[in-house]
Each structure stands twice: as C-alpha cells, then as structure tokens.
Amino acid sequence: MTDLPGPITKECVEGYLFAAPPLELLLFRRPPARGRFWVPVSGKVEATDRDFSSAICREVEEETGIHVHTLIGTMIEVPRAALTAGPIAGSAEFFSFGTNDLTQMTWGFSRDDVEAAFFSKYIELGIFGVSPFETIDRDGVGRLVDIAVREGRAARPDLHIGVCGEHGGDPDSVHFFHEVGLDYVSCSPFRVPVARLEAGRAVVEESSGGSDTR
C-alpha cells in the first residue's frame, strides 16, 4: 500500500502502480488483497477521484499490456470521514484509519506541540492517565472508529479495514481494534513483535470468553 498526497494526478497513480511490492501486513482475520491505492485525508465522497484512478489504471494496462488489479480505498483521518463512513464506503473498497491524525483532529491539538510543551505535566497531575497518542482514546477516537467500522460495513459488507499508525503497536489499542472488527494493524518495525503477540492474545481472549491473557 502506498499513501500518496493529494491532489491525485496521473503521475501519482502511475508512480504507485510501478512502486515496489507492499510490505506484509500483520493480520487479524483474513489476508489482504495485494495492491491497493488509497486517497488520503478524505472528508467526503469523491467519486471523481475513484473514476480518475480507475481510468489511469486502464490506460496503464493499454500502454503496457499488464493487467492492473488494485483496490481503491481511503484513509479515515478526520472525524467527518468517520461519521460519514457509510456513503464513503459506497466508493471505497477499503478503509485505513490514520489514528495519529484522527486523534489530533478529535482532540484539537497537535501531537508535536503538546508533547513538547505540557503533556507530561498533564499526565503528572492526573489530567490524562496516558497519552491518547500512545493508547487509543476509546471513548472519543475509539467511538469514531467503531462508528466508521459499523456504518462502513453496513454499506459494503466485504469492506477491508485496518489501522496505520503507532497505535497499531500498542497492546491495549490492538485489543480494542480486534474488538471493533479491524482486519489488520500496521506500525513501526520495532513494534511488530508486540503487535503480533497482542493480536494473538486478543483472539485467545475472545475464544476463551473474555479473560485477559496478559
């Protein structure tokens, strides 16, 4: 998978199609379709983006003779996208939650600004128990994720959904993502062992009736 900046251009699509193969993803439930093109920072349905990307795929096929099979989906990074996930799923074949940006936009502050300036003091005073950039804020950001998953799959039952960000390597967050039905998480390489372990524990916990195996 490749995250490309907007606006989408022919060069963006062609650059993606000829890029190196994507890294293997940590899976919860089922293997991903290989080769996906996502539209970042979506806030509403943009059918023209999908039509444009599809047209370029066809053009590449005609020019190269190579069959291009790629899913076209979107990042869910702003609250409005999460709240309108049903209509967006009408055009998107998969969702990837950008939880770092979604956390910033939901809380209304920049991670770089608050962590460098005063967040450690907030934690010290008990205003926050843990940084919402380290562990998913279940009541706020998590609720947006849950809404988007339910409404997205109501519109498109086979919608493939995952998360991209450091929350994907946090134990508590991984358990939450499993609970709401995500298919995979992705995170920094050094977090992958923990993410794999917690994904397995989440499955065992579910099958054992809810007892925490940590």
C-alpha positions in Angstrom: 0.0 0.0 0.0 1.2 3.5 -0.7 -0.1 6.7 0.8 0.0 9.5 -1.8 -0.5 13.2 -1.3 -3.4 15.0 -3.0 -4.5 16.1 -5.4 -4.3 12.8 -7.3 -2.5 13.1 -10.6 -1.8 10.7 -13.4 1.8 10.7 -12.1 0.7 9.7 -8.6 -1.3 6.8 -9.9 1.4 5.6 -12.3 4.1 6.0 -9.6 2.0 3.8 -7.3 1.4 1.1 -9.9 5.1 0.7 -10.6 6.3 1.0 -7.0 7.9 -1.8 -5.0 5.6 -4.5 -3.6 3.9 -3.6 -0.3 5.2 -4.9 3.0 3.4 -7.9 4.6 0.8 -6.7 7.0 0.0 -8.1 10.4 -3.4 -9.7 10.1 -6.2 -10.4 12.4 -8.7 -12.3 10.3 -8.1 -12.6 6.5 -5.3 -11.8 4.0 -5.5 -8.5 2.2 -5.9 -8.1 -1.5 -2.4 -7.3 -2.8 -2.0 -3.9 -4.4 -4.2 -1.0 -3.1 -4.4 2.6 -3.8 -5.7 4.9 -1.1 -6.9 8.5 -1.1 -5.6 10.4 2.0 -7.4 12.9 4.2 -10.9 12.2 2.8 -13.7 14.1 4.3 -16.5 13.3 1.9 -17.3 11.0 -1.0 -15.1 11.9 -4.0 -16.3 9.7 -6.8 -14.2 11.7 -9.3 -11.1 10.5 -7.5 -12.1 6.9 -8.0 -13.1 7.4 -11.6 -9.8 9.2 -12.3 -7.7 6.5 -10.7 -9.6 3.7 -12.5 -9.2 5.5 -15.8 -5.4 5.7 -15.3 -5.3 2.0 -14.4 -7.0 1.2 -17.7 -4.6 3.5 -19.5 -1.6 1.8 -18.0 -3.0 -1.6 -19.0 -3.4 -0.4 -22.6 0.1 1.0 -22.7 1.9 -1.9 -21.0 -0.2 -4.9 -21.7 0.0 -5.6 -17.9 -3.3 -6.3 -16.1 -3.7 -3.9 -13.2 -5.7 -5.3 -10.3 -5.8 -2.8 -7.4 -8.4 -1.9 -4.9 -9.2 1.8 -4.4 -9.9 3.0 -0.9 -9.3 5.8 1.5 -7.7 6.9 4.8 -10.1 7.7 7.6 -8.2 10.5 9.3 -10.7 13.3 10.0 -13.8 13.0 12.2 -16.2 13.8 9.4 -14.9 10.9 7.4 -15.6 8.5 10.3 -19.1 9.9 10.8 -20.0 9.6 7.1 -18.3 6.2 6.6 -21.4 4.7 5.0 -21.6 7.0 2.0 -17.8 6.8 1.7 -17.9 3.0 1.6 -20.1 3.3 -1.5 -17.0 4.4 -3.4 -14.1 3.0 -1.3 -13.2 -0.7 -1.3 -11.2 -0.5 1.9 -10.5 1.9 4.9 -7.3 2.5 6.7 -7.6 4.6 9.9 -4.8 7.1 10.3 -5.2 7.2 14.1 -2.4 9.7 14.7 -4.2 12.4 12.6 -7.6 11.3 13.8 -6.5 11.7 17.4 -5.1 15.2 16.7 -8.3 16.4 14.9 -10.6 14.9 17.5 -8.8 16.4 20.5 -8.0 19.6 18.6 -4.3 19.7 19.4 -1.0 18.9 17.6 0.9 16.0 18.9 4.3 17.7 18.4 3.1 20.9 20.2 1.5 19.3 23.3 4.1 16.6 23.9 6.9 19.1 23.7 5.2 21.8 25.8 2.9 20.5 28.6 1.6 17.0 28.1 3.9 15.3 30.6 2.7 17.8 33.2 -0.9 16.8 32.4 -0.1 13.2 33.0 1.8 14.0 36.2 -1.3 15.9 37.5 -3.6 13.1 36.5 -5.5 15.1 33.9 -4.6 12.3 31.5 -3.8 8.8 32.6 -1.9 8.1 29.4 -1.2 10.0 26.2 -4.0 9.5 23.6 -1.2 9.3 21.1 0.2 6.2 22.7 -3.0 4.3 23.6 -6.3 4.8 21.7 -8.8 7.0 23.4 -11.7 4.5 23.4 -14.4 7.0 24.5 -13.7 9.6 21.8 -11.4 8.5 18.9 -12.4 4.8 19.6 -16.0 5.7 19.2 -15.4 7.3 15.9 -13.5 4.2 14.8 -16.4 1.9 15.9 -19.0 4.1 14.1 -17.0 4.0 10.9 -16.5 0.3 11.0 -20.2 -0.4 11.6 -21.5 2.0 9.1 -18.8 1.2 6.5 -19.6 -2.5 6.6 -23.3 -1.9 6.6 -22.8 -0.2 3.2 -20.2 -2.6 2.0 -20.1 -5.9 3.9 -16.8 -7.0 2.5 -15.0 -3.8 3.4 -11.4 -4.4 4.4 -10.5 -2.2 7.3 -7.2 -1.6 9.2 -5.2 1.0 11.0 -2.0 2.7 10.2 -0.1 4.4 13.0 1.7 3.9 16.3 -1.5 2.8 18.0 -1.1 -0.4 15.9 1.8 -1.4 18.1 0.2 -0.6 21.5 -1.1 -3.6 23.4 -4.4 -2.0 24.7 -5.1 -0.4 21.3 -4.5 -3.7 19.5 -7.1 -5.4 21.7 -9.6 -2.6 21.0 -9.1 -2.8 17.3 -9.8 -6.6 17.5 -13.0 -5.9 19.5 -14.4 -3.5 16.9 -13.6 -5.8 14.0 -10.5 -4.5 12.2 -8.7 -6.9 9.9 -5.1 -5.7 10.5 -2.8 -3.2 12.1 0.4 -1.7 10.8 3.1 0.0 12.8 6.8 0.8 13.0 9.0 -2.2 12.6 10.3 -2.3 16.2 6.6 -2.5 17.4 5.7 -5.5 15.2 6.7 -8.3 17.7 4.5 -6.7 20.4 1.7 -6.2 17.9 1.8 -9.8 16.7 1.8 -11.0 20.3 -1.2 -8.9 21.3 -3.1 -9.7 18.2 -2.8 -13.4 19.2 -3.8 -12.7 22.7 -6.8 -10.8 21.6 -8.0 -13.8 19.6 -7.3 -16.2 22.5 -9.1 -13.8 24.9 -12.2 -13.7 22.6 -12.3 -17.5 22.2 -11.9 -18.1 26.0 -14.9 -15.9 26.8 -13.2 -12.6 27.7 -10.5 -13.5 30.2 -7.4 -11.3 29.7 -4.3 -13.4 28.9 -1.8 -10.6 29.6 
